[in-house]
């Protein structure tokens, strides 16, 4: 992850296209890495003046856009970085962010939370939960979501990290 972060920081100023940045980082990871690891990520560039966000997903879960209380998945396809050269693929997508929108980025640990009976929390439940907390300020919304996830998990073992980043457009 540290190598990927460093490469992103080096490549980002060279290109305005998320697709080009991630393609370059993939090539560098293939050259510099040991071939046994990969990374998934979402990379977006926001024009604060217009609200336009260009983005690419490299195998990462689809972010959710919470607009007027409704969660919608962002589109786009992509292969994780660091494992493929010839079959590597990315798409670059665009969305216009509006005042009041919330962009929700999360790791798969949130959707892969297992209940004591083994049932996974899943993406649809996450979207519904975000919608139910949509009217709350950001910090209480995030705290309520994590509290709900821990309640769902009960005494089942947690086997993956649970990370989430929520940004709200002013």
N, C-alpha and C positions, 0 to 999 in steps of 0.2 A: 504494500500500500504506500509506503514511504517513497519508493521509486516512482510509482505512478503519479503521486502528488507532485513530486519534483519535475517530472516530465511534463505534466499538465501546466505547471507554472512557467516552464520554459517555452512551451509551444503556444500557449494562449496569446501572448502579444504578437506572435508572428502571423496569426490567421484570425479572421473575424468569423469564420465558418466553424461551428461546432463539429460538423462532419469531418472537415479537414483536420482540425486539431486532434480528434480522436483517432482518425486514420494514421496520422503521424505518430501518435503515442503508441498505437498498436504495433506499428513497425519497429519503433524503438524498443518496446518491451520484448518483442521477438528476438531482436538483436542482443539485448543486454540481459534478458532474463534467463532462467535456467530451464525453461520449457515445461516446468511442472506446476506452475501457478497461473491463475488468471484473475481478472478483476472485472466486476460489473460496475457501471456507473451511469449517471445521468449528468449531462453537461449542457447548460443553457446560458445564453447571452441575452440580457435584457436591455433594450433601449428605453431608458427611463423617461425620455421625452415623449415617445409614442406608445409605450406599453408593449411593443412588439418583442416577443421572445422567440429566438431561434434556438432549437435544441436538437440533441441526438441522444439516443439511449443505447448504451453498449451492454445489452443483456440484462439491464437492471429492471426491477419491477416498474410498471407504468405509474408515474406520479398521478395524483388526483388533483383536479382543479375544482375547488369548492366555490361555486358561483351562485349567488342568491339562494344559498341553502341546499343546492343540489350538487352532488359529487359526480364528476365525469372524468373518465380516464383520458389521459393524453395518448395520442397515437404514436406510431413510429416503431420501427424494427431495428434490431441491431444484435450483433454477436459480441460476447464478452471479449475483453482485450487480453492479448498475450497468448492466445492459443491457436489462432488460425491466421494463415497468410492468404492463400489462394481463395478460400471460401469465406473470407471475412466480408461482412456486409454491414452497412449502416444506412439509415435514412436521416435526412434532416427535415425537421418539421417546423412549423411556425404557428404561434397562437398569439392573439392580442389579449393582454391582461387588462382588466377593467378595474376601476376603483371598487374596493370591497372584496375583490377576488382573493382567495387563499390558495396558495400552491402548497401541496402536501407531498413531501418527499419522505420515503421511509425505506427501511431495510425489510427483507422478507421475514425477519424474525417476528414482525408484527402479524403478518398473515399466517405464519406457520406456528403460532402459539397453539398448543394442543390442550384440550380439556382433559380431565382425568379419564374420560371414556375414550380418548384418542382422537376425537373430532377436532379438525383444524379450524381455526378462527376464520380464515379465508378473506379474500379481497372484497366480496360482496358485503360481508359483515362489517369490515372496516369502513367501507363507503357509507353504509347505513348509520354506523356509529358517528362518523364525522358529520353527517347530515343532522343527526339528533342534537349535536353539540354546536351547530353552526352559529347560533346567536350569541355564544359566549365569547368573552375576550380570549385572546390566544393562550395565555398561560393557564387559565382555568380549563380551557378546552383540552389542552394537551394533558394536563394533570388528570382530568376526568377520563380521558381515553386510556391512559396507562392504568389507572385504577380499575377500569372495566376489564382490561386485558388480564390483569393479575387475578381478578375475581373469576374470569372465565377459566383461567389456567388452574385455579384451585391448588391442589397439592401435587399436580403433575410437574415433572421436571422441565426446567427451561433449558433448551439445548442450543439456542442461537441468540445473538444480540438483538435487542429491540431499540432501534434508533429512528427518530423522526425529526424532520425539520419542517416547520410551517412558516411561510412568509405571507404577509398580507399587503395588498397593494393599496396605497393611500389615494 
